[in-house]
Structure formats: C-alpha cells, structure tokens
Amino acid sequence: MSESARLLLASDRRIWVEQTHHTAEDLGHEVIVANNLQECIDLAKTQDPDLIFLDGTLVDPDREQLCPGVRDQSPLDWPFIVVVFAEGEYSEALADQFPDQPDSYLFLPVSREELAARLTSLIRHKTARSALQRNEARLRSIFRAAPVGIGLVVDRVLQEVNEQLIEMTGYSRGELIGESARILYPSEEEFQTVGREKYGDIQEHGTGVIQTRFQRKDGENIHVLLSSVPLEPDNLGLGVTFSALDITDRVVRIEELKNTNLVLDKSQKMARIGSWIMDLETDRLEWTDEVFRIFGAEPGEFEATYEAFLSFVHPEDRNEVDQAYANSLQEGRDGYEIEHRIIRRSDGKIRHVHEKCEHIKNQQGEVVRSLGMVQDITERVRVREELRDHRKQLEREVRKRTAELQQMVNAMAGREVRMADLKRVVEKLREQIIEAGMEPVADDPLL
C-alpha cells in the first residue's frame, strides 16, 4: 500500500466522523463515509478501502456481517477493519457478532492528536500485514508451482508438503503431515545420517545440502538431492524448509557412464590404446587413464597439456610430431597419423607409439576440437625390426649360397671342357695308331 491510504468511515456519530475525516485528510489520506452497515458493505466491495472504521452500534446480528462479507470478496490484501465503540458500549456479546474478528478496536473519546497517532499506527500495521500477505501468497504460489518437492519440518516432523513431494513419494498429504520425516527414508541409519550431516551443515554454513535416498510408499527407492534452510538461522526449533529434487535418472546415467568408462578403461588397458581430446577454444586437453600409463605416469598425476605431451616425445622425434599436428591445422586437413618414440617417465625406457588424430570443425570450417588415439606399438615395432633383420640375414645367406653354387657350376663347366679336349687328343692318337697299322687296345676306355 502507498503512503496515501483510502479510509472508509461507517458511523452515525457525526462529531467523531468529522474529527476523523479532517485528521485523515490532514495526513494526506482519502476518506469515504457510509451512513449504515449495508452502505458500508457495498462501498467496501466497490471502493477497495485500505482501512475501515466501523461503528460497533451499526452491527445488526440478523444481517450479513461486514468482516466475512468483505473479506470473502478479496482474500488477499483485504481491508484492515477497526470497530469503534464509545465508553460503556463495548460488550463481549456485541464483539462476538463478528464471526471473522476485526483487526483492532478503537474506544472513544480520543483527541485529534491521539487519533492521528493511532491512524498512522494502524496504516503502518496494515501496510506490514499486506506485505506479509503478499509474500505469503507468493511463497504459496512458489510452493505449489515449484518443480521440486518442498516441505516444512519442525524437529524433523512434517508440517507442510507440496503436491510435487506428494507425487514424488506416493503418499497422500494426510499420510505425511504430522509424521516424522523417517517415513521418507529406506532405513533408520540413512535417516540419522542425513539428520546429522544436514543439521551440522546448517549450523556451520546456514544451509544443508546432501544427496540421499527416499523410499516411496510402494517401496521403490529414489535418489534425491536434499537442500534445507531454517526459518530462523539462530533458532532451528522454529522449523526448517527443505526441497527434494528427484535425481534418480541422473544417478542411473552416472552409474551407466561409470560402467561404460570402466569398460573403456579396461579395454584400452588391454589393447594398450589411450584416447585424448583437445578443445582448441578453451585450450584444454584431456587424456584417458591409459595415455598416462603409456607415458609411464599415474592417471591424473599431472595436468594434461600439449606441452606435457611433447615433453614425453623423444627429442629426435619431437619437431616432426609437433609439425605433424600444426601442419594438419594450418592446411585444413581432416587429421594426421604418425609413429614416433616416447621416453617413459617411470623407467626412462623408450617406447614406440602410433598417433592418429581427427579434427572436428564448426559450420565455418574452423577446427574446434581434435580427437586422437595413442597406441603403444613397441612390441609390433620389435617384431617388425626382428623380421627385417631376419630378412636381411636370409638375403645374406642366399647371396652366399648363390656365390658358392656359381663357383661349383663354374668348376664343373671347366671340367667338361678339359674332358672334351682329352677326348679329341685320344681320338687323334687312335687315328694315328690305325694309320701305323696297329690295333688299339680294346680294354682302354679312352680308345
């Protein structure tokens, strides 16, 4: 309500009405006058007064009462009603004719100064109550519309719950109100643990937040994030409001993700393959645990950075590796692939790795992230080098055997030439013997 208020005076006491009228106008307030009860009711409903002065002598038990009649029309921020009595007129019987009791009483006579002070006090009281009503209405609206369960407990006994908490737990309002919050927990141990930790946080920090479980009426357990705040920080006995957010789906997804990551980690460990992601917009690099292990470090032992990665690369390969990544970015390629050596941190041994990277681009074609894998291929390289050495050894053996065979061939070829010459000589001797009239010796294989 603003500083200027609207007053409705319902009385046939002319002197008092004039006195109050002038006093209120001097204070900057607007005044409306009703001559009887029905006129007062009608004006109260149409003129929206802030303050009503009702002469107690106008109340007729057989007619509609002013207080409930007006307030039913405007449940929020209704008029502040003051019943006026002169000395000797007030009686409990007359006061009881108001089913919805007035907010205050005024007893005549009063001086103009007393009336001004009382009027100011009443308007301040009305203003404060209106603000409180608006806040309460706002809180009730939030209480109803909030997408999380909300409740109020005093000494851990449920005093109020909203519809979302009712739906979340499966209990009715009647089954929850007045019951210990133990009804919400699957076990006494969990109930006690939450109370101990939550109230400890409230006393230390002013609020208590904890992840726990509620047990629905049908026996199903749900995961909730419970947040509690006391109505008065220094007096927990006045009550504590709490909100309960159902995070069951989130917890299940996290567990599934943990299981997936566990399988991924085990698979990478068995295959000796690690993976990494580089966010070029934030310059943030993330490694899986296997990358750390390949480099001879404990997972999370140090911050994963591009410079840290290069420090593991063998000094003779470092420039080539750095250029492979940089060139792939500068030339707008989809990625790169390279084999190189690293020096393990734990034992200083040289290992061989295979790096493969693919870039992710935005709609403008700019690389925003790089996804990569690193595989320890030391054993593959060792086998490959052993096969290469074995092949070289075989080639040397083949060349040696080929040379020896060539020598044998050459030697055999020389023998054949000599035998042919010898046969020609023997044939010529045979001819000469025959010409001399002699017979060759028949048993001589050469003759």
MILO-979768 format. One record per residue (C-alpha): residue number from 1; residue in three letters; x, y, z. Coordinates in steps of 0.1 Angstrom, whole numbers, plus 5000, padded with zeros to 4 digits. Layout:
N
+-----+------+------+------+------+
| pos | code |    X |    Y |    Z |
+-----+------+------+------+------+
| NUM |  ALA |    X |    Y |    Z |
...
+-----+------+------+------+------+
This chain:
447
+-----+------+------+------+------+
| pos | code |    X |    Y |    Z |
+-----+------+------+------+------+
|   1 |  MET | 5000 | 5000 | 5000 |
|   2 |  SER | 5012 | 5035 | 4992 |
|   3 |  GLU | 5018 | 5063 | 5018 |
|   4 |  SER | 4984 | 5077 | 5009 |
|   5 |  ALA | 4956 | 5054 | 5022 |
|   6 |  ARG | 4918 | 5052 | 5015 |
|   7 |  LEU | 4897 | 5052 | 5046 |
|   8 |  LEU | 4860 | 5041 | 5049 |
|   9 |  LEU | 4841 | 5056 | 5079 |
|  10 |  ALA | 4809 | 5038 | 5088 |
|  11 |  SER | 4792 | 5056 | 5117 |
|  12 |  ASP | 4764 | 5079 | 5126 |
|  13 |  ARG | 4785 | 5097 | 5152 |
|  14 |  ARG | 4787 | 5130 | 5133 |
|  15 |  ILE | 4813 | 5146 | 5156 |
|  16 |  TRP | 4836 | 5117 | 5155 |
|  17 |  VAL | 4832 | 5113 | 5117 |
|  18 |  GLU | 4841 | 5149 | 5112 |
|  19 |  GLN | 4870 | 5147 | 5135 |
|  20 |  THR | 4884 | 5116 | 5118 |
|  21 |  HIS | 4877 | 5130 | 5083 |
|  22 |  HIS | 4897 | 5162 | 5090 |
|  23 |  THR | 4925 | 5143 | 5107 |
|  24 |  ALA | 4928 | 5118 | 5079 |
|  25 |  GLU | 4928 | 5145 | 5052 |
|  26 |  ASP | 4954 | 5165 | 5070 |
|  27 |  LEU | 4976 | 5134 | 5069 |
|  28 |  GLY | 4970 | 5131 | 5031 |
|  29 |  HIS | 4945 | 5102 | 5032 |
|  30 |  GLU | 4913 | 5099 | 5012 |
|  31 |  VAL | 4881 | 5095 | 5032 |
|  32 |  ILE | 4848 | 5078 | 5022 |
|  33 |  VAL | 4817 | 5080 | 5045 |
|  34 |  ALA | 4790 | 5053 | 5049 |
|  35 |  ASN | 4759 | 5060 | 5069 |
|  36 |  ASN | 4748 | 5025 | 5076 |
|  37 |  LEU | 4760 | 4989 | 5076 |
|  38 |  GLN | 4747 | 4979 | 5041 |
|  39 |  GLU | 4762 | 5010 | 5026 |
|  40 |  CYS | 4795 | 5002 | 5043 |
|  41 |  ILE | 4794 | 4967 | 5028 |
|  42 |  ASP | 4787 | 4980 | 4993 |
|  43 |  LEU | 4814 | 5007 | 4994 |
|  44 |  ALA | 4839 | 4982 | 5009 |
|  45 |  LYS | 4834 | 4959 | 4979 |
|  46 |  THR | 4835 | 4987 | 4952 |
|  47 |  GLN | 4859 | 5013 | 4966 |
|  48 |  ASP | 4887 | 4990 | 4978 |
|  49 |  PRO | 4894 | 5008 | 5010 |
|  50 |  ASP | 4926 | 5002 | 5029 |
|  51 |  LEU | 4912 | 5009 | 5063 |
|  52 |  ILE | 4876 | 5006 | 5076 |
|  53 |  PHE | 4863 | 5023 | 5108 |
|  54 |  LEU | 4831 | 5005 | 5116 |
|  55 |  ASP | 4809 | 5018 | 5144 |
|  56 |  GLY | 4800 | 4989 | 5166 |
|  57 |  THR | 4765 | 5002 | 5171 |
|  58 |  LEU | 4757 | 4996 | 5134 |
|  59 |  VAL | 4762 | 4959 | 5136 |
|  60 |  ASP | 4729 | 4940 | 5132 |
|  61 |  PRO | 4730 | 4903 | 5141 |
|  62 |  ASP | 4703 | 4894 | 5116 |
|  63 |  ARG | 4722 | 4908 | 5086 |
|  64 |  GLU | 4753 | 4899 | 5067 |
|  65 |  GLN | 4784 | 4906 | 5088 |
|  66 |  LEU | 4809 | 4931 | 5074 |
|  67 |  CYS | 4841 | 4913 | 5081 |
|  68 |  PRO | 4835 | 4879 | 5063 |
|  69 |  GLY | 4813 | 4897 | 5037 |
|  70 |  VAL | 4841 | 4919 | 5025 |
|  71 |  ARG | 4870 | 4896 | 5030 |
|  72 |  ASP | 4854 | 4868 | 5010 |
|  73 |  GLN | 4854 | 4892 | 4981 |
|  74 |  SER | 4891 | 4899 | 4984 |
|  75 |  PRO | 4910 | 4871 | 5002 |
|  76 |  LEU | 4944 | 4888 | 4995 |
|  77 |  ASP | 4952 | 4922 | 5009 |
|  78 |  TRP | 4917 | 4928 | 5024 |
|  79 |  PRO | 4908 | 4959 | 5043 |
|  80 |  PHE | 4920 | 4964 | 5078 |
|  81 |  ILE | 4889 | 4966 | 5099 |
|  82 |  VAL | 4887 | 4986 | 5132 |
|  83 |  VAL | 4855 | 4985 | 5152 |
|  84 |  VAL | 4847 | 5017 | 5171 |
|  85 |  PHE | 4830 | 5018 | 5205 |
|  86 |  ALA | 4822 | 5047 | 5229 |
|  87 |  GLU | 4828 | 5043 | 5266 |
|  88 |  GLY | 4803 | 5019 | 5281 |
|  89 |  GLU | 4791 | 5005 | 5247 |
|  90 |  TYR | 4816 | 4976 | 5243 |
|  91 |  SER | 4804 | 4942 | 5254 |
|  92 |  GLU | 4817 | 4907 | 5247 |
|  93 |  ALA | 4783 | 4898 | 5233 |
|  94 |  LEU | 4785 | 4926 | 5207 |
|  95 |  ALA | 4821 | 4917 | 5198 |
|  96 |  ASP | 4811 | 4881 | 5192 |
|  97 |  GLN | 4787 | 4892 | 5164 |
|  98 |  PHE | 4818 | 4894 | 5142 |
|  99 |  PRO | 4825 | 4857 | 5131 |
| 100 |  ASP | 4857 | 4869 | 5115 |
| 101 |  GLN | 4870 | 4891 | 5142 |
| 102 |  PRO | 4881 | 4927 | 5134 |
| 103 |  ASP | 4917 | 4936 | 5134 |
| 104 |  SER | 4915 | 4962 | 5161 |
| 105 |  TYR | 4892 | 4982 | 5183 |
| 106 |  LEU | 4891 | 5020 | 5189 |
| 107 |  PHE | 4874 | 5033 | 5221 |
| 108 |  LEU | 4861 | 5069 | 5222 |
| 109 |  PRO | 4867 | 5096 | 5231 |
| 110 |  VAL | 4901 | 5103 | 5216 |
| 111 |  SER | 4919 | 5136 | 5210 |
| 112 |  ARG | 4928 | 5146 | 5175 |
| 113 |  GLU | 4965 | 5140 | 5183 |
| 114 |  GLU | 4957 | 5106 | 5197 |
| 115 |  LEU | 4936 | 5098 | 5166 |
| 116 |  ALA | 4964 | 5109 | 5142 |
| 117 |  ALA | 4989 | 5088 | 5160 |
| 118 |  ARG | 4965 | 5058 | 5161 |
| 119 |  LEU | 4956 | 5063 | 5125 |
| 120 |  THR | 4993 | 5063 | 5115 |
| 121 |  SER | 5000 | 5032 | 5136 |
| 122 |  LEU | 4970 | 5014 | 5121 |
| 123 |  ILE | 4981 | 5022 | 5085 |
| 124 |  ARG | 5016 | 5010 | 5092 |
| 125 |  HIS | 5002 | 4979 | 5107 |
| 126 |  LYS | 4980 | 4974 | 5076 |
| 127 |  THR | 5009 | 4980 | 5053 |
| 128 |  ALA | 5031 | 4955 | 5071 |
| 129 |  ARG | 5003 | 4929 | 5071 |
| 130 |  SER | 4996 | 4935 | 5034 |
| 131 |  ALA | 5033 | 4930 | 5026 |
| 132 |  LEU | 5033 | 4898 | 5047 |
| 133 |  GLN | 5002 | 4886 | 5029 |
| 134 |  ARG | 5017 | 4892 | 4995 |
| 135 |  ASN | 5049 | 4874 | 5005 |
| 136 |  GLU | 5029 | 4845 | 5019 |
| 137 |  ALA | 5008 | 4843 | 4987 |
| 138 |  ARG | 5040 | 4844 | 4966 |
| 139 |  LEU | 5055 | 4817 | 4987 |
| 140 |  ARG | 5024 | 4796 | 4985 |
| 141 |  SER | 5024 | 4801 | 4947 |
| 142 |  ILE | 5061 | 4790 | 4946 |
| 143 |  PHE | 5053 | 4762 | 4969 |
| 144 |  ARG | 5026 | 4749 | 4945 |
| 145 |  ALA | 5044 | 4756 | 4912 |
| 146 |  ALA | 5079 | 4745 | 4921 |
| 147 |  PRO | 5091 | 4716 | 4900 |
| 148 |  VAL | 5107 | 4700 | 4931 |
| 149 |  GLY | 5093 | 4686 | 4963 |
| 150 |  ILE | 5091 | 4712 | 4991 |
| 151 |  GLY | 5082 | 4707 | 5027 |
| 152 |  LEU | 5085 | 4722 | 5062 |
| 153 |  VAL | 5096 | 4702 | 5092 |
| 154 |  VAL | 5098 | 4711 | 5129 |
| 155 |  ASP | 5120 | 4688 | 5149 |
| 156 |  ARG | 5120 | 4666 | 5118 |
| 157 |  VAL | 5082 | 4662 | 5119 |
| 158 |  LEU | 5065 | 4671 | 5086 |
| 159 |  GLN | 5043 | 4702 | 5089 |
| 160 |  GLU | 5036 | 4710 | 5053 |
| 161 |  VAL | 5043 | 4695 | 5019 |
| 162 |  ASN | 5036 | 4705 | 4983 |
| 163 |  GLU | 5020 | 4685 | 4956 |
| 164 |  GLN | 5053 | 4677 | 4939 |
| 165 |  LEU | 5066 | 4660 | 4971 |
| 166 |  ILE | 5033 | 4641 | 4974 |
| 167 |  GLU | 5036 | 4629 | 4938 |
| 168 |  MET | 5073 | 4621 | 4943 |
| 169 |  THR | 5068 | 4599 | 4974 |
| 170 |  GLY | 5034 | 4584 | 4966 |
| 171 |  TYR | 5019 | 4593 | 5000 |
| 172 |  SER | 4989 | 4615 | 5005 |
| 173 |  ARG | 4990 | 4648 | 5023 |
| 174 |  GLY | 4972 | 4633 | 5053 |
| 175 |  GLU | 4997 | 4604 | 5054 |
| 176 |  LEU | 5027 | 4628 | 5056 |
| 177 |  ILE | 5015 | 4658 | 5077 |
| 178 |  GLY | 5023 | 4652 | 5114 |
| 179 |  GLU | 5046 | 4623 | 5106 |
| 180 |  SER | 5083 | 4620 | 5113 |
| 181 |  ALA | 5104 | 4625 | 5082 |
| 182 |  ARG | 5117 | 4590 | 5090 |
| 183 |  ILE | 5087 | 4578 | 5068 |
| 184 |  LEU | 5106 | 4591 | 5037 |
| 185 |  TYR | 5138 | 4571 | 5043 |
| 186 |  PRO | 5146 | 4534 | 5035 |
| 187 |  SER | 5164 | 4529 | 5068 |
| 188 |  GLU | 5169 | 4543 | 5102 |
| 189 |  GLU | 5206 | 4546 | 5095 |
| 190 |  GLU | 5201 | 4568 | 5064 |
| 191 |  PHE | 5175 | 4589 | 5083 |
| 192 |  GLN | 5200 | 4595 | 5111 |
| 193 |  THR | 5230 | 4601 | 5088 |
| 194 |  VAL | 5210 | 4628 | 5068 |
| 195 |  GLY | 5199 | 4645 | 5100 |
| 196 |  ARG | 5234 | 4645 | 5115 |
| 197 |  GLU | 5252 | 4658 | 5083 |
| 198 |  LYS | 5224 | 4682 | 5072 |
| 199 |  TYR | 5219 | 4699 | 5105 |
| 200 |  GLY | 5256 | 4701 | 5110 |
| 201 |  ASP | 5260 | 4720 | 5077 |
| 202 |  ILE | 5231 | 4743 | 5086 |
| 203 |  GLN | 5247 | 4752 | 5119 |
| 204 |  GLU | 5281 | 4758 | 5102 |
| 205 |  HIS | 5270 | 4773 | 5068 |
| 206 |  GLY | 5233 | 4783 | 5072 |
| 207 |  THR | 5222 | 4757 | 5047 |
| 208 |  GLY | 5224 | 4719 | 5044 |
| 209 |  VAL | 5227 | 4701 | 5011 |
| 210 |  ILE | 5231 | 4663 | 5008 |
| 211 |  GLN | 5224 | 4635 | 4983 |
| 212 |  THR | 5204 | 4607 | 4998 |
| 213 |  ARG | 5175 | 4583 | 4991 |
| 214 |  PHE | 5138 | 4585 | 4997 |
| 215 |  GLN | 5116 | 4554 | 4998 |
| 216 |  ARG | 5083 | 4557 | 4981 |
| 217 |  LYS | 5051 | 4543 | 4996 |
| 218 |  ASP | 5053 | 4515 | 4971 |
| 219 |  GLY | 5088 | 4505 | 4983 |
| 220 |  GLU | 5108 | 4519 | 4954 |
| 221 |  ASN | 5139 | 4538 | 4964 |
| 222 |  ILE | 5146 | 4571 | 4946 |
| 223 |  HIS | 5177 | 4593 | 4947 |
| 224 |  VAL | 5172 | 4629 | 4958 |
| 225 |  LEU | 5192 | 4660 | 4963 |
| 226 |  LEU | 5180 | 4674 | 4996 |
| 227 |  SER | 5186 | 4711 | 5004 |
| 228 |  SER | 5174 | 4726 | 5037 |
| 229 |  VAL | 5172 | 4762 | 5051 |
| 230 |  PRO | 5160 | 4771 | 5086 |
| 231 |  LEU | 5132 | 4797 | 5090 |
| 232 |  GLU | 5154 | 4815 | 5116 |
| 233 |  PRO | 5191 | 4808 | 5113 |
| 234 |  ASP | 5196 | 4811 | 5151 |
| 235 |  ASN | 5165 | 4790 | 5161 |
| 236 |  LEU | 5162 | 4756 | 5144 |
| 237 |  GLY | 5132 | 4749 | 5167 |
| 238 |  LEU | 5110 | 4772 | 5146 |
| 239 |  GLY | 5113 | 4749 | 5116 |
| 240 |  VAL | 5133 | 4740 | 5085 |
| 241 |  THR | 5121 | 4742 | 5049 |
| 242 |  PHE | 5136 | 4717 | 5025 |
| 243 |  SER | 5135 | 4710 | 4988 |
| 244 |  ALA | 5139 | 4675 | 4974 |
| 245 |  LEU | 5150 | 4671 | 4937 |
| 246 |  ASP | 5145 | 4637 | 4922 |
| 247 |  ILE | 5179 | 4628 | 4906 |
| 248 |  THR | 5173 | 4591 | 4901 |
| 249 |  ASP | 5176 | 4593 | 4863 |
| 250 |  ARG | 5208 | 4614 | 4867 |
| 251 |  VAL | 5223 | 4589 | 4892 |
| 252 |  VAL | 5214 | 4560 | 4869 |
| 253 |  ARG | 5230 | 4577 | 4839 |
| 254 |  ILE | 5261 | 4585 | 4860 |
| 255 |  GLU | 5264 | 4548 | 4871 |
| 256 |  GLU | 5259 | 4537 | 4835 |
| 257 |  LEU | 5286 | 4562 | 4824 |
| 258 |  LYS | 5309 | 4549 | 4852 |
| 259 |  ASN | 5304 | 4514 | 4840 |
| 260 |  THR | 5310 | 4524 | 4804 |
| 261 |  ASN | 5341 | 4543 | 4814 |
| 262 |  LEU | 5353 | 4513 | 4834 |
| 263 |  VAL | 5348 | 4490 | 4803 |
| 264 |  LEU | 5365 | 4516 | 4782 |
| 265 |  ASP | 5394 | 4519 | 4806 |
| 266 |  LYS | 5398 | 4481 | 4808 |
| 267 |  SER | 5396 | 4478 | 4771 |
| 268 |  GLN | 5421 | 4505 | 4765 |
| 269 |  LYS | 5444 | 4490 | 4791 |
| 270 |  MET | 5443 | 4455 | 4774 |
| 271 |  ALA | 5447 | 4470 | 4739 |
| 272 |  ARG | 5474 | 4495 | 4751 |
| 273 |  ILE | 5454 | 4522 | 4734 |
| 274 |  GLY | 5446 | 4556 | 4750 |
| 275 |  SER | 5425 | 4584 | 4737 |
| 276 |  TRP | 5425 | 4622 | 4741 |
| 277 |  ILE | 5405 | 4653 | 4732 |
| 278 |  MET | 5418 | 4688 | 4726 |
| 279 |  ASP | 5394 | 4717 | 4728 |
| 280 |  LEU | 5410 | 4745 | 4708 |
| 281 |  GLU | 5385 | 4771 | 4720 |
| 282 |  THR | 5395 | 4766 | 4757 |
| 283 |  ASP | 5429 | 4752 | 4750 |
| 284 |  ARG | 5420 | 4722 | 4773 |
| 285 |  LEU | 5434 | 4688 | 4767 |
| 286 |  GLU | 5420 | 4656 | 4783 |
| 287 |  TRP | 5436 | 4622 | 4784 |
| 288 |  THR | 5422 | 4588 | 4793 |
| 289 |  ASP | 5440 | 4569 | 4821 |
| 290 |  GLU | 5457 | 4547 | 4795 |
| 291 |  VAL | 5475 | 4576 | 4780 |
| 292 |  PHE | 5491 | 4583 | 4814 |
| 293 |  ARG | 5500 | 4547 | 4817 |
| 294 |  ILE | 5516 | 4545 | 4783 |
| 295 |  PHE | 5537 | 4575 | 4792 |
| 296 |  GLY | 5547 | 4558 | 4825 |
| 297 |  ALA | 5527 | 4581 | 4848 |
| 298 |  GLU | 5499 | 4576 | 4872 |
| 299 |  PRO | 5464 | 4587 | 4859 |
| 300 |  GLY | 5459 | 4623 | 4868 |
| 301 |  GLU | 5494 | 4626 | 4882 |
| 302 |  PHE | 5498 | 4660 | 4864 |
| 303 |  GLU | 5478 | 4683 | 4843 |
| 304 |  ALA | 5473 | 4671 | 4807 |
| 305 |  THR | 5486 | 4698 | 4783 |
| 306 |  TYR | 5501 | 4698 | 4748 |
| 307 |  GLU | 5534 | 4709 | 4763 |
| 308 |  ALA | 5533 | 4680 | 4787 |
| 309 |  PHE | 5527 | 4656 | 4758 |
| 310 |  LEU | 5556 | 4670 | 4738 |
| 311 |  SER | 5579 | 4665 | 4768 |
| 312 |  PHE | 5574 | 4627 | 4766 |
| 313 |  VAL | 5582 | 4626 | 4729 |
| 314 |  HIS | 5618 | 4615 | 4721 |
| 315 |  PRO | 5639 | 4646 | 4714 |
| 316 |  GLU | 5648 | 4634 | 4679 |
| 317 |  ASP | 5612 | 4630 | 4670 |
| 318 |  ARG | 5597 | 4660 | 4688 |
| 319 |  ASN | 5599 | 4685 | 4660 |
| 320 |  GLU | 5584 | 4661 | 4635 |
| 321 |  VAL | 5555 | 4653 | 4658 |
| 322 |  ASP | 5548 | 4689 | 4666 |
| 323 |  GLN | 5549 | 4698 | 4629 |
| 324 |  ALA | 5525 | 4670 | 4620 |
| 325 |  TYR | 5498 | 4684 | 4643 |
| 326 |  ALA | 5505 | 4721 | 4635 |
| 327 |  ASN | 5505 | 4714 | 4597 |
| 328 |  SER | 5473 | 4695 | 4598 |
| 329 |  LEU | 5456 | 4725 | 4614 |
| 330 |  GLN | 5472 | 4751 | 4591 |
| 331 |  GLU | 5465 | 4732 | 4560 |
| 332 |  GLY | 5429 | 4724 | 4570 |
| 333 |  ARG | 5433 | 4687 | 4568 |
| 334 |  ASP | 5409 | 4663 | 4585 |
| 335 |  GLY | 5436 | 4649 | 4607 |
| 336 |  TYR | 5470 | 4633 | 4607 |
| 337 |  GLU | 5488 | 4600 | 4615 |
| 338 |  ILE | 5523 | 4594 | 4627 |
| 339 |  GLU | 5546 | 4569 | 4645 |
| 340 |  HIS | 5572 | 4581 | 4669 |
| 341 |  ARG | 5591 | 4573 | 4700 |
| 342 |  ILE | 5585 | 4584 | 4736 |
| 343 |  ILE | 5605 | 4583 | 4768 |
| 344 |  ARG | 5585 | 4569 | 4798 |
| 345 |  ARG | 5586 | 4589 | 4829 |
| 346 |  SER | 5586 | 4560 | 4854 |
| 347 |  ASP | 5616 | 4540 | 4840 |
| 348 |  GLY | 5631 | 4561 | 4812 |
| 349 |  LYS | 5626 | 4534 | 4786 |
| 350 |  ILE | 5620 | 4542 | 4750 |
| 351 |  ARG | 5587 | 4531 | 4736 |
| 352 |  HIS | 5571 | 4534 | 4702 |
| 353 |  VAL | 5536 | 4547 | 4697 |
| 354 |  HIS | 5512 | 4552 | 4669 |
| 355 |  GLU | 5493 | 4585 | 4669 |
| 356 |  LYS | 5461 | 4592 | 4649 |
| 357 |  CYS | 5440 | 4623 | 4651 |
| 358 |  GLU | 5408 | 4636 | 4635 |
| 359 |  HIS | 5397 | 4672 | 4636 |
| 360 |  ILE | 5361 | 4684 | 4643 |
| 361 |  LYS | 5351 | 4716 | 4625 |
| 362 |  ASN | 5324 | 4741 | 4631 |
| 363 |  GLN | 5300 | 4754 | 4605 |
| 364 |  GLN | 5326 | 4779 | 4593 |
| 365 |  GLY | 5350 | 4751 | 4587 |
| 366 |  GLU | 5373 | 4760 | 4616 |
| 367 |  VAL | 5388 | 4733 | 4637 |
| 368 |  VAL | 5373 | 4735 | 4672 |
| 369 |  ARG | 5383 | 4701 | 4687 |
| 370 |  SER | 5408 | 4674 | 4679 |
| 371 |  LEU | 5401 | 4637 | 4688 |
| 372 |  GLY | 5430 | 4614 | 4689 |
| 373 |  MET | 5443 | 4580 | 4700 |
| 374 |  VAL | 5478 | 4568 | 4710 |
| 375 |  GLN | 5487 | 4532 | 4709 |
| 376 |  ASP | 5518 | 4515 | 4723 |
| 377 |  ILE | 5532 | 4496 | 4693 |
| 378 |  THR | 5566 | 4488 | 4709 |
| 379 |  GLU | 5561 | 4451 | 4705 |
| 380 |  ARG | 5549 | 4455 | 4670 |
| 381 |  VAL | 5579 | 4476 | 4661 |
| 382 |  ARG | 5602 | 4450 | 4678 |
| 383 |  VAL | 5587 | 4422 | 4658 |
| 384 |  ARG | 5588 | 4443 | 4627 |
| 385 |  GLU | 5625 | 4450 | 4632 |
| 386 |  GLU | 5633 | 4414 | 4640 |
| 387 |  LEU | 5616 | 4403 | 4608 |
| 388 |  ARG | 5636 | 4429 | 4589 |
| 389 |  ASP | 5668 | 4417 | 4605 |
| 390 |  HIS | 5658 | 4381 | 4597 |
| 391 |  ARG | 5651 | 4390 | 4561 |
| 392 |  LYS | 5685 | 4407 | 4558 |
| 393 |  GLN | 5701 | 4376 | 4572 |
| 394 |  LEU | 5683 | 4354 | 4548 |
| 395 |  GLU | 5693 | 4377 | 4519 |
| 396 |  ARG | 5729 | 4374 | 4530 |
| 397 |  GLU | 5727 | 4336 | 4532 |
| 398 |  VAL | 5711 | 4335 | 4498 |
| 399 |  ARG | 5738 | 4357 | 4483 |
| 400 |  LYS | 5765 | 4335 | 4499 |
| 401 |  ARG | 5749 | 4302 | 4487 |
| 402 |  THR | 5744 | 4317 | 4452 |
| 403 |  ALA | 5781 | 4326 | 4450 |
| 404 |  GLU | 5791 | 4291 | 4461 |
| 405 |  LEU | 5768 | 4274 | 4436 |
| 406 |  GLN | 5782 | 4297 | 4409 |
| 407 |  GLN | 5817 | 4286 | 4418 |
| 408 |  MET | 5806 | 4249 | 4416 |
| 409 |  VAL | 5789 | 4255 | 4383 |
| 410 |  ASN | 5820 | 4272 | 4370 |
| 411 |  ALA | 5842 | 4244 | 4382 |
| 412 |  MET | 5820 | 4218 | 4366 |
| 413 |  ALA | 5820 | 4237 | 4334 |
| 414 |  GLY | 5858 | 4238 | 4334 |
| 415 |  ARG | 5860 | 4200 | 4339 |
| 416 |  GLU | 5837 | 4194 | 4309 |
| 417 |  VAL | 5860 | 4215 | 4287 |
| 418 |  ARG | 5890 | 4195 | 4298 |
| 419 |  MET | 5873 | 4162 | 4291 |
| 420 |  ALA | 5863 | 4173 | 4257 |
| 421 |  ASP | 5899 | 4183 | 4249 |
| 422 |  LEU | 5912 | 4150 | 4262 |
| 423 |  LYS | 5887 | 4130 | 4241 |
| 424 |  ARG | 5899 | 4149 | 4210 |
| 425 |  VAL | 5936 | 4141 | 4218 |
| 426 |  VAL | 5927 | 4104 | 4223 |
| 427 |  GLU | 5907 | 4103 | 4191 |
| 428 |  LYS | 5937 | 4118 | 4172 |
| 429 |  LEU | 5960 | 4091 | 4188 |
| 430 |  ARG | 5936 | 4064 | 4178 |
| 431 |  GLU | 5937 | 4076 | 4142 |
| 432 |  GLN | 5975 | 4077 | 4142 |
| 433 |  ILE | 5977 | 4041 | 4156 |
| 434 |  ILE | 5954 | 4028 | 4129 |
| 435 |  GLU | 5974 | 4046 | 4102 |
| 436 |  ALA | 6005 | 4030 | 4115 |
| 437 |  GLY | 5988 | 3995 | 4110 |
| 438 |  MET | 5985 | 3989 | 4147 |
| 439 |  GLU | 5953 | 3979 | 4166 |
| 440 |  PRO | 5941 | 4000 | 4195 |
| 441 |  VAL | 5938 | 3983 | 4229 |
| 442 |  ALA | 5902 | 3973 | 4232 |
| 443 |  ASP | 5900 | 3975 | 4270 |
| 444 |  ASP | 5913 | 4011 | 4271 |
| 445 |  PRO | 5881 | 4032 | 4278 |
| 446 |  LEU | 5897 | 4061 | 4261 |
| 447 |  LEU | 5904 | 4041 | 4229 |
+-----+------+------+------+------+
